[in-house]
Amino acid sequence: MWTGSTATSYFTCSGLVDYALGRPSWSSWPESLYAEVGSRLVYSTSQLGYGDLVFYSYAGRYPGHVGIYIGGGTIIDSCPGTGVAFHDVNFMDFIGGGPIV
């Protein structure tokens, strides 16, 4: 959760997306962001564009994790306890991605 202070803040995966989109903290979950992409969802990483959201199956949830595609096969995402990081787009079980319009 982003508190406005780097000393007391952390991002969940969807919290990072909310922050990037200028939304209030805790306003989205991977499932709600997935629904926002809707019919624009692509299932191949080769079809992703810069800024697309990328979704992963995780912890028994479909989707259970979300990140932001930044090009070149790389995403930026966050997990509580590990912080914001760059990963290969295929670092988890990719289920699809696409833009929020």
DSSP file (Angstrom, degrees, kcal/mol; ACC not computed):
  #  RESIDUE AA STRUCTURE BP1 BP2  ACC     N-H-->O    O-->H-N    N-H-->O    O-->H-N    TCO  KAPPA ALPHA  PHI   PSI    X-CA   Y-CA   Z-CA
    1    1 A M              0   0    0      0, 0.0     9,-2.0     0, 0.0     2,-0.7   0.000 360.0 360.0 360.0 134.2    0.0    0.0    0.0
    2    2 A W        +     0   0    0      7,-0.2    23,-0.2     1,-0.1     7,-0.1  -0.760 360.0 172.4 -87.4 117.5    1.4    3.4   -0.9
    3    3 A T        -     0   0    0     -2,-0.7    -1,-0.1     2,-0.4     3,-0.1   0.462  57.5-103.7-101.0  -4.7    1.3    5.7    2.1
    4    4 A G  S    S+     0   0    0      1,-0.2     2,-0.4     2,-0.0    -2,-0.1   0.353  96.4  93.2  95.9  -5.5    3.2    8.5    0.5
    5    5 A S    >>  -     0   0    0      1,-0.1     4,-1.0     0, 0.0     3,-0.6  -0.979  66.0-149.0-123.6 131.9    6.3    7.7    2.4
    6    6 A T  T 34 S+     0   0    0     -2,-0.4    -1,-0.1     1,-0.2    -2,-0.0   0.733  99.8  59.5 -69.0 -19.9    9.1    5.5    1.1
    7    7 A A  T 34 S+     0   0    0      1,-0.2    -1,-0.2    -3,-0.0     0, 0.0   0.780 118.6  25.2 -77.3 -27.1    9.8    4.5    4.7
    8    8 A T  T <4 S+     0   0    0     -3,-0.6     2,-0.2     2,-0.0    -2,-0.2   0.340 104.0  95.2-119.9   5.5    6.3    3.1    5.4
    9    9 A S     <  +     0   0    0     -4,-1.0     2,-0.3    -7,-0.1    -7,-0.2  -0.646  36.8 168.1-103.8 155.3    5.1    2.1    2.0
   10   10 A Y        -     0   0    0     -9,-2.0     2,-0.4    -2,-0.2    68,-0.0  -0.957  24.8-130.2-150.2 161.5    5.0   -1.1   -0.1
   11   11 A F        -     0   0    0     -2,-0.3    72,-0.2    68,-0.1     2,-0.2  -0.945   5.1-152.7-115.4 135.0    3.2   -2.1   -3.2
   12   12 A T     >  -     0   0    0     -2,-0.4     4,-2.1    67,-0.1     5,-0.2  -0.479  44.4 -98.9 -80.9 172.2    1.1   -5.1   -3.9
   13   13 A C  H  > S+     0   0    0      1,-0.2     4,-1.4     2,-0.2     5,-0.1   0.948 127.4  39.7 -61.4 -46.9    1.2   -6.1   -7.6
   14   14 A S  H  > S+     0   0    0      1,-0.2     4,-2.8     2,-0.2    -1,-0.2   0.801 110.6  60.5 -73.5 -26.9   -2.2   -4.5   -8.2
   15   15 A G  H  > S+     0   0    0      2,-0.2     4,-2.5     1,-0.2    -1,-0.2   0.875 102.5  52.0 -64.5 -37.3   -1.2   -1.5   -6.0
   16   16 A L  H  X S+     0   0    0     -4,-2.1     4,-2.4     2,-0.2    -1,-0.2   0.913 110.8  47.6 -63.6 -42.3    1.7   -0.8   -8.3
   17   17 A V  H  X S+     0   0    0     -4,-1.4     4,-2.1     2,-0.2    -2,-0.2   0.934 111.0  51.2 -64.2 -45.8   -0.7   -0.8  -11.3
   18   18 A D  H  X>S+     0   0    0     -4,-2.8     5,-3.0     1,-0.2     4,-0.6   0.931 111.1  48.6 -55.1 -46.5   -3.1    1.5   -9.4
   19   19 A Y  H ><5S+     0   0    0     -4,-2.5     3,-1.1     1,-0.2    -1,-0.2   0.921 110.6  50.1 -60.4 -45.6   -0.2    3.9   -8.6
   20   20 A A  H 3<5S+     0   0    0     -4,-2.4    -1,-0.2     1,-0.3    -2,-0.2   0.830 113.7  46.2 -63.3 -31.9    0.9    3.9  -12.2
   21   21 A L  H 3<5S-     0   0    0     -4,-2.1    -1,-0.3    -5,-0.2    -2,-0.2   0.461 115.4-115.1 -89.6  -2.2   -2.6    4.7  -13.3
   22   22 A G  T <<5 +     0   0    0     -3,-1.1    -3,-0.2    -4,-0.6    -2,-0.1   0.764  67.2 143.3  75.0  25.3   -3.1    7.4  -10.7
   23   23 A R      < -     0   0    0     -5,-3.0    -1,-0.2    -6,-0.2     3,-0.1  -0.525  57.7 -89.2 -93.0 162.9   -5.8    5.5   -8.9
   24   24 A P    >   -     0   0    0      0, 0.0     3,-1.3     0, 0.0     4,-0.2  -0.330  56.6 -85.8 -65.5 154.1   -6.4    5.3   -5.1
   25   25 A S  T 3  S+     0   0    0      1,-0.2   -10,-0.1   -23,-0.2    -9,-0.0  -0.278 111.2  12.0 -58.2 145.2   -4.6    2.6   -3.2
   26   26 A W  T 3  S+     0   0    0      1,-0.1    -1,-0.2    -3,-0.1   -11,-0.1   0.718  87.2 125.4  60.0  25.9   -6.3   -0.7   -3.0
   27   27 A S    <   +     0   0    0     -3,-1.3     2,-0.3   -13,-0.1    -2,-0.1   0.668  68.6  37.3 -86.9 -15.3   -8.8    0.2   -5.7
   28   28 A S        -     0   0    0     -4,-0.2   -10,-0.1   -14,-0.1   -14,-0.1  -0.900  57.7-162.6-134.3 160.8   -8.1   -2.8   -7.9
   29   29 A W     >  -     0   0    0     -2,-0.3     4,-2.5   -15,-0.1     3,-0.3  -0.900  43.9-100.5-131.0 161.6   -7.2   -6.5   -7.7
   30   30 A P  H  > S+     0   0    0      0, 0.0     4,-2.4     0, 0.0     5,-0.2   0.891 123.9  52.8 -51.2 -39.8   -5.7   -8.6  -10.5
   31   31 A E  H  > S+     0   0    0      2,-0.2     4,-1.9    32,-0.2     5,-0.1   0.904 110.0  45.8 -64.9 -41.2   -9.1  -10.0  -11.2
   32   32 A S  H  > S+     0   0    0     -3,-0.3     4,-1.6     2,-0.2    -1,-0.2   0.881 113.7  49.1 -71.6 -36.1  -10.7   -6.6  -11.7
   33   33 A L  H  X S+     0   0    0     -4,-2.5     4,-1.6     2,-0.2    -2,-0.2   0.896 108.8  54.0 -66.2 -39.4   -7.8   -5.3  -13.8
   34   34 A Y  H  X S+     0   0    0     -4,-2.4     4,-1.7    -5,-0.3    -2,-0.2   0.907 107.5  50.7 -58.6 -43.6   -8.1   -8.5  -15.9
   35   35 A A  H  < S+     0   0    0     -4,-1.9    -1,-0.2     1,-0.2    -2,-0.2   0.852 105.6  56.6 -64.4 -34.8  -11.8   -7.7  -16.5
   36   36 A E  H  < S+     0   0    0     -4,-1.6    65,-0.4     1,-0.2    -1,-0.2   0.840 104.8  51.0 -66.9 -32.8  -10.9   -4.1  -17.5
   37   37 A V  H >< S+     0   0    0     -4,-1.6     3,-2.1    -3,-0.2    -1,-0.2   0.903  86.0 147.7 -70.0 -39.8   -8.7   -5.5  -20.3
   38   38 A G  G ><  +     0   0    0     -4,-1.7     3,-1.6     1,-0.3    -1,-0.2  -0.118  66.9   7.7  51.5-124.4  -11.6   -7.7  -21.4
   39   39 A S  G 3  S+     0   0    0      1,-0.3    -1,-0.3    -4,-0.1    -2,-0.1   0.557 121.0  69.9 -71.3  -8.4  -11.8   -8.3  -25.2
   40   40 A R  G <  S+     0   0    0     -3,-2.1    -1,-0.3    59,-0.2    -2,-0.2   0.426  72.1 125.6 -86.8   1.9   -8.4   -6.7  -25.8
   41   41 A L    <   -     0   0    0     -3,-1.6     2,-0.3    57,-0.1    57,-0.2  -0.390  43.2-163.9 -65.0 132.2   -6.7   -9.6  -24.0
   42   42 A V  B     -A   97   0A   0     55,-3.4    55,-2.1    -2,-0.1    -2,-0.1  -0.857  13.6-154.2-113.8 154.7   -3.9  -11.4  -26.0
   43   43 A Y  S    S+     0   0    0     -2,-0.3     2,-0.4    53,-0.2    -1,-0.1   0.341  71.3  74.0-113.8   4.9   -2.5  -14.8  -25.1
   44   44 A S  S >  S-     0   0    0     53,-0.1     3,-1.8     1,-0.1     4,-0.2  -0.973  70.1-141.9-120.5 133.1    1.0  -14.5  -26.6
   45   45 A T  G >  S+     0   0    0     -2,-0.4     3,-1.3     1,-0.3    28,-0.1   0.769 101.1  67.8 -63.1 -23.6    3.8  -12.5  -25.1
   46   46 A S  G 3  S+     0   0    0      1,-0.2    -1,-0.3    27,-0.0    27,-0.0   0.664  96.4  55.5 -70.0 -14.1    4.8  -11.5  -28.7
   47   47 A Q  G <  S+     0   0    0     -3,-1.8    -1,-0.2     2,-0.1    -2,-0.2   0.419  82.9 113.8 -96.7  -0.4    1.6   -9.5  -29.0
   48   48 A L    <   -     0   0    0     -3,-1.3     2,-0.3    -4,-0.2    25,-0.1  -0.421  50.7-154.8 -73.8 146.5    2.1   -7.4  -25.9
   49   49 A G    >   -     0   0    0     -2,-0.1     3,-2.4     1,-0.1    20,-0.2  -0.822  36.2 -75.0-116.1 160.1    2.7   -3.7  -26.3
   50   50 A Y  T 3  S+     0   0    0     -2,-0.3    20,-0.2     1,-0.3     3,-0.1  -0.277 120.0  18.0 -52.5 128.2    4.5   -1.2  -24.1
   51   51 A G  T 3  S+     0   0    0     18,-3.2    -1,-0.3     1,-0.3    49,-0.2   0.332  89.1 140.4  89.9  -7.0    2.4   -0.4  -21.0
   52   52 A D    <   -     0   0    0     -3,-2.4    17,-3.4    17,-0.2    -1,-0.3  -0.354  55.3-117.1 -65.1 148.3    0.1   -3.5  -21.4
   53   53 A L  E     -CB  68  98A   0     45,-2.7    45,-2.2    15,-0.2     2,-0.4  -0.665  27.1-152.7 -81.0 143.9   -0.9   -5.2  -18.2
   54   54 A V  E     -CB  67  97A   0     13,-2.3    13,-2.1    -2,-0.3     2,-0.3  -0.967   7.2-154.6-122.4 138.2    0.3   -8.8  -17.9
   55   55 A F  E     -CB  66  96A   0     41,-3.1    40,-2.8    -2,-0.4    41,-1.0  -0.866   9.1-172.4-120.8 146.2   -1.5  -11.5  -15.9
   56   56 A Y  E     -CB  65  94A   0      9,-2.3     8,-3.1    -2,-0.3     9,-1.5  -0.969  29.2-116.8-135.9 146.9   -0.3  -14.6  -14.3
   57   57 A S  E     + B   0  93A   0     36,-2.2    36,-0.6    -2,-0.3     2,-0.3  -0.718  49.7 162.1 -77.3 131.3   -1.9  -17.6  -12.5
   58   58 A Y  E >   -C   61   0A   0      3,-1.9     3,-2.1    -2,-0.4    -2,-0.0  -0.971  50.7  -1.7-158.3 137.3   -0.6  -17.5   -8.9
   59   59 A A  T 3  S-     0   0    0     -2,-0.3     3,-0.1     1,-0.3    -1,-0.0   0.824 127.0 -53.8  53.7  39.1   -1.5  -19.0   -5.5
   60   60 A G  T 3  S+     0   0    0      1,-0.3     2,-0.3     0, 0.0    -1,-0.3   0.537 113.4 117.7  77.2   6.2   -4.6  -20.8   -6.9
   61   61 A R  E X   -C   58   0A   0     -3,-2.1    -3,-1.9    -5,-0.0     3,-0.5  -0.836  63.0-130.8-108.9 147.1   -6.0  -17.6   -8.4
   62   62 A Y  E 3  S+     0   0A   0      1,-0.6    -5,-0.1    -2,-0.3     2,-0.1  -0.844 107.1  11.8-134.6  94.6   -6.6  -16.9  -12.1
   63   63 A P  E 3  S+     0   0A   0      0, 0.0    -1,-0.6     0, 0.0    -6,-0.3   0.588  83.9 155.2 -84.1 157.8   -5.3  -14.3  -12.4
   64   64 A G  E <   +     0   0A   0     -8,-3.1     2,-0.3    -3,-0.5    -7,-0.2   0.405  64.6  37.1-121.8  -3.4   -3.4  -14.0   -9.1
   65   65 A H  E     -C   56   0A   0     -9,-1.5    -9,-2.3    -4,-0.1     2,-0.3  -0.995  59.8-169.7-150.8 146.1   -0.7  -11.6  -10.2
   66   66 A V  E     +C   55   0A   0     -2,-0.3    12,-0.4   -11,-0.2     2,-0.2  -0.989   9.2 167.2-138.2 146.0   -0.4   -8.6  -12.5
   67   67 A G  E     -C   54   0A   0    -13,-2.1   -13,-2.3    -2,-0.3     2,-0.5  -0.809  34.6-104.6-141.4-176.0    2.5   -6.6  -13.8
   68   68 A I  E     -CD  53  76A   0      8,-2.5     8,-2.3    -2,-0.2     2,-0.4  -0.976  27.3-130.7-121.2 126.3    3.2   -3.9  -16.5
   69   69 A Y  E     + D   0  75A   0    -17,-3.4   -18,-3.2    -2,-0.5     6,-0.3  -0.607  23.9 178.7 -76.5 129.1    4.9   -4.8  -19.7
   70   70 A I  E     -     0   0A   0      4,-2.8     5,-0.2    -2,-0.4   -20,-0.1   0.245  47.6-100.7-115.8  11.3    7.8   -2.4  -20.5
   71   71 A G  E >  S+ D   0  74A   0      3,-0.6     3,-1.3   -22,-0.2    -1,-0.3  -0.068  94.3  70.4  94.8 164.6    9.0   -3.9  -23.7
   72   72 A G  T 3  S-     0   0    0      1,-0.3     3,-0.1    -3,-0.1    17,-0.0   0.752 126.6 -61.0  62.1  26.9   11.9   -6.2  -24.7
   73   73 A G  T 3  S+     0   0    0      1,-0.2    16,-2.5   -28,-0.1     2,-0.4   0.709 109.6 121.9  75.6  19.9   10.3   -9.2  -22.9
   74   74 A T  E <   -DE  71  88A   0     -3,-1.3    -4,-2.8    14,-0.2    -3,-0.6  -0.913  39.3-172.2-122.7 143.1   10.4   -7.4  -19.6
   75   75 A I  E     -DE  69  87A   0     12,-2.9    12,-2.2    -2,-0.4     2,-0.4  -0.852  17.0-139.2-121.3 162.8    7.8   -6.5  -17.0
   76   76 A I  E     +DE  68  86A   0     -8,-2.3    -8,-2.5    -2,-0.3     2,-0.3  -0.987  38.1 147.9-117.3 135.5    7.8   -4.4  -13.8
   77   77 A D  E     - E   0  85A   0      8,-2.3     8,-2.7    -2,-0.4     2,-0.3  -0.893  31.4-133.6-152.4-179.4    5.9   -5.7  -10.9
   78   78 A S  E     - E   0  84A   0    -12,-0.4     6,-0.2    -2,-0.3   -12,-0.2  -0.999   9.8-172.6-147.2 145.8    5.8   -5.9   -7.1
   79   79 A C  E >>  - E   0  83A   0      4,-1.0     3,-2.4    -2,-0.3     4,-1.9  -0.995  40.8-103.8-133.7 130.5    5.3   -8.4   -4.4
   80   80 A P  T 34 S+     0   0    0      0, 0.0   -68,-0.1     0, 0.0   -70,-0.0  -0.272 109.1  22.3 -53.4 134.8    5.1   -7.4   -0.8
   81   81 A G  T 34 S+     0   0    0      1,-0.1   -71,-0.0     0, 0.0    -3,-0.0   0.105 124.3  54.8  93.5 -21.9    8.3   -8.3    1.0
   82   82 A T  T <4 S-     0   0    0     -3,-2.4    -1,-0.1     1,-0.1     2,-0.0   0.610  93.6-148.2-114.9 -20.6   10.4   -8.2   -2.2
   83   83 A G  E  <  -E   79   0A   0     -4,-1.9    -4,-1.0   -72,-0.2     2,-0.3  -0.210  41.7 -26.4  85.3-175.9    9.6   -4.8   -3.6
   84   84 A V  E    S+E   78   0A   0     -6,-0.2     2,-0.3    -8,-0.1    -6,-0.2  -0.567  72.8 163.4 -76.3 135.0    9.3   -3.5   -7.1
   85   85 A A  E     -E   77   0A   0     -8,-2.7    -8,-2.3    -2,-0.3     2,-0.4  -0.962  38.7-114.8-149.7 162.8   11.4   -5.4   -9.6
   86   86 A F  E     +E   76   0A   0     -2,-0.3     2,-0.3   -10,-0.2   -10,-0.2  -0.854  38.5 175.1 -99.0 138.5   12.0   -6.1  -13.3
   87   87 A H  E     -E   75   0A   0    -12,-2.2   -12,-2.9    -2,-0.4     2,-0.2  -0.954  38.7 -95.1-138.4 158.0   11.3   -9.7  -14.5
   88   88 A D  E >   -E   74   0A   0     -2,-0.3     3,-2.0   -14,-0.2   -14,-0.2  -0.516  42.2-117.9 -64.8 141.7   11.3  -11.6  -17.8
   89   89 A V  T 3  S+     0   0    0    -16,-2.5     3,-0.4     1,-0.3    -1,-0.1   0.745 114.1  51.3 -58.6 -23.7    7.7  -11.7  -19.0
   90   90 A N  T 3  S+     0   0    0    -17,-0.3    -1,-0.3     1,-0.2     4,-0.1   0.081  72.1 112.0-101.0  24.0    7.7  -15.5  -18.7
   91   91 A F  S <  S+     0   0    0     -3,-2.0     2,-0.2     2,-0.1    -1,-0.2   0.704  86.2  21.5 -72.7 -17.3    8.9  -15.7  -15.1
   92   92 A M  S    S-     0   0    0     -3,-0.4     2,-1.5    -4,-0.2   -34,-0.1  -0.701 113.1 -61.6-132.1-174.4    5.6  -17.0  -14.0
   93   93 A D  E     - B   0  57A   0    -36,-0.6   -36,-2.2    -2,-0.2     2,-0.1  -0.584  58.3-150.9 -77.7  88.3    2.6  -18.8  -15.6
   94   94 A F  E     + B   0  56A   0     -2,-1.5   -38,-0.2   -38,-0.2     3,-0.1  -0.383  24.3 172.3 -63.4 130.1    1.6  -16.1  -18.1
   95   95 A I  E     -     0   0A   0    -40,-2.8     2,-0.2     1,-0.4   -39,-0.2   0.511  56.5 -56.8-117.0  -9.5   -2.2  -16.3  -18.9
   96   96 A G  E     - B   0  55A   0    -41,-1.0   -41,-3.1   -53,-0.0    -1,-0.4  -0.836  45.8-154.5 153.0 171.5   -2.6  -13.1  -21.0
   97   97 A G  E     +AB  42  54A   0    -55,-2.1   -55,-3.4    -2,-0.2   -43,-0.2  -0.979  17.8 143.4-164.4 170.6   -2.2   -9.4  -21.2
   98   98 A G  E     - B   0  53A   0    -45,-2.2   -45,-2.7    -2,-0.3     2,-0.2  -0.943  43.9 -61.1 165.5 178.0   -3.4   -6.3  -22.9
   99   99 A P        -     0   0    0      0, 0.0     2,-0.5     0, 0.0   -59,-0.2  -0.478  29.3-137.5 -85.9 151.8   -4.2   -2.6  -22.5
  100  100 A I              0   0    0    -49,-0.2   -63,-0.1    -2,-0.2   -64,-0.0  -0.933 360.0 360.0 -97.3 129.6   -6.6   -0.8  -20.3
  101  101 A V              0   0    0     -2,-0.5    -1,-0.1   -65,-0.4   -64,-0.1   0.394 360.0 360.0-109.8 360.0   -8.3    1.9  -22.2
